[in-house]
Amino acid sequence: MKKRTISYDTPVDALVAVAKRLTRFESEHRMNSEDFFDRYSKGKLEDSDEYVEWANDYEHYMALKSEVERCVRHVA
């Protein structure tokens, strides 16, 4: 799998982009990302390239979500 770098103007833009990728995985596999990540983290799913990408996107989503929430609390 080739690593790629994508830059966004704001954390919110990045969050939206990652959420769209998660939605694609969820639709394709008929499983929400939280359940997927729980099962994947426990070794109940294979380590396919697609699942590795999904897990990485979910971790990235959670980090971005926390960052955006911190910014919102700071501004409020």
C-alpha angles and dihedrals in degrees: 000000000000116000115231133189121218123181127206132196095233139010088248091058090051092047092053092049093050091045089055091053090049090051090054091052092046093051093046095049099030092231131108117243095244092056091043093051092047092052093041093049090052091054094249092126132054124261096242118157090251094053092047089052091047092049091048091048091050092051089047090049092052092049092048092046090054091048093051092046091051090051092049092050090048092052095043 
